[in-house]
Amino acid sequence: MSQSSAMQGRFWSFDRAWPWLLPMVAMLLVFTVYPLLYNIWLSFHEYAPLKRRLVYVGFENWQTLFADARMWASLGVTLFYFVVVLIIQLVLGMALALLLDSDDPGMGFLRGVLTLTLVVPPAITGMMFLLMEDPEFGVLSWFLEQIGLLTSSTPILATPATALWGVVLADVWQWTPFMVLIFLAGLRSLPPEPYEAATLDGASAMQIFRRITLPLMNKVIAVAVLIRGIDLFRMFDYVFVMTSGGPGTTTYTLSLYAWQQTFSFIKWGYGATISLLALVIILVIANLFIYIAKVRW
Amino acid sequence: MVRSKSQRMVRMILAWIVVGLFFFPLYYWMTVAFKEGREIFDIPPRVFNFTPTMKNFEEVFGISFGFGFGEQREVLPGGGNWYMTPRLLDSIIIAVGSTALAIAISTFASYALSRMDFRGRHHFVGWVLSTRMMPPVAVAIPMFFMFRDFGLMDTHFGIILIHALMNLPLAVLLLKSFFDDIPREIDESAIIDGASRFLIFRRVVFPMAKGGIAATAVLCFIFSWTEFLFVLTLTQTGLKTVPVVASTFVTSTGTAWGNMAALGTAAMIPAFIFILLVQKQLVRGLTLGSLKQ
């Protein structure tokens, strides 16, 4: 019946869907489709400092892109960060969710405390960890030196081998609670019957987790991976405030590299080209994931 | 599952320790906000044994609190009166404005996506979702030029637009899920009684979804409040939100850690209050409406 009611009536009518959607469509067209087209146009141009204007350069930016070792390095960093942080947050998030899935007194309070990390501005999180990882007076550096994991000659964020892990730590701190909350909601909505049956059959806790909990949590895990994965791939704030990409190229993400090329080095066309690459990769990965994991909205 | 008492105790202690570890960075950051210069740099770091002072807050906001744990300061270095207070106002204007705009646009769109059957509805939802995937940098670069050409650079209005856009996928998908919770039969029987779609929206669906709309608004506010890249790129000198201005405290001559921590702490408090208000809808919000608690 709704089908027909949406079709009936005058063109200018709230019985039709389009007047309801118009403001959103206008907004999305102006602020996403137009920028996308502009980016594509920009990727065929470059700012010429001497002429003080954009000049047409053909496919030069795209050729540079695929021959640019720094671009490949930052793509590598982005993918590494994406995979490593996602795995850590999944495993740690599931472990904490299982730990906090209880009605004992105080557990609700602890779950509430855990949500606080989610609303700290990521740029401020970056500075919190910058302070704690400071080689001279950082509380984390000091602690790691005390237990002998670090020497005073290896500043965490200025040593190529450890810099990215310093950033990973900030991300894990801020967003593992995201996974915990989602998994907790999933765990709490599981039906009790399979567990009762499994306990009667004498299944071990590990067997129950692997054979019952994980399969039942499929959808929840898929949604968490999708949303977290998108944000991990386009991560910018932490590296911008903590390391600016250094030392060397060890903490350059694609987003940061595109931003710096555009606004620090005034390579407008090339920056747009890199950001387009990032856009295409994330759209392909995310939509493929939605298709394979059958995530529905 | 039946668990023994000692197992429950172990589990409880472990839970407190783990959550304590997660809380520690926040706690330590707040202690820095209340520390006087030298104490921030002491080795071993001062975690509990410091002398609290309001000096950093007084410097950052240019007001003398008077109750500063026993000491009064007269000279306020930094940038003069109300030093960072206008930046806090910028943040509030932008967060409130963009939330209002995003909610206004998305309640209409979500109603149609939830209630009406039209061709391509599924694609609409997919399109909204994929705008959420765009890396902010890919939007910020063209926006920089567009803002420059249209005089939107450094204006509250410009940032409000861009933050509303950023929150649109969240708001549309989340509100759609709240509208989906309201049975369609209500609409359909009202239509049979001769009510128009708009009347149903205003008198029936909107009032019933009020709680969901409020929760969505709170999340939009928080995401605008904490956003960094767009404000960094699309403002120059006229306005700045708190996260961006805090990052400018890192300078080549040293970082004003105490001031930065004070500003950061002040900026976290509204977000903390808000997040505690929406605990019940939080999972649904964070998953863009796809999981219900």
Interface residues (C-beta under 8 A of the other chain):
Chain A: M1 S2 Q3 S5 A6 F14 D15 R16 A17 W18 W20 L21 P23 M24 V25 M27 L28 F31 T32 Y34 P35 L36 Y38 N39 L42 L96 L99 L100 S102 D104 G106 M107 L110 G112 V113 L114 T115 L116 T117 L118 V119 V120 P121 P122 A123 I124 G126 M127 M128 F129 L130 L131 M132 E136 F137 G138 V139 W142 W173 T176 P177 F178 L181 I182 L184 A185 G186 R188 S189 Y195 T199 K219 V220 V223 A224 I227 I230 F233 R234 F236 D237 F240 V241 L254 S255 A258 W259 T262 F263 W268 G271 A272 S275 L276 A278 L279 I282 L283 A286 N287 V295 R296 W297
Chain B: M1 R8 R11 M12 L14 A15 W16 V18 V19 F22 F23 P25 L26 Y28 W29 V32 I40 F41 D42 I43 P44 P45 V47 A104 I105 S106 F108 A109 Y111 A112 L113 R115 M116 D117 F118 R121 F124 V125 W127 V128 L129 S130 T131 R132 M133 M134 P135 P136 V137 A138 V139 A140 I141 P142 M143 F144 F145 M146 L161 I162 A164 L165 L168 V172 L173 K176 R184 D187 E188 I191 S196 R197 F198 F201 I222 W225 T226 E227 F228 L229 L232 T233 V242 P243 V244 A246 S247 V250 W257 M260 A261 G264 A267 M268 A271 F272 F274 I275 L276 Q279 L282 V283 L286 T287 L288 G289 S290 L291 Q293
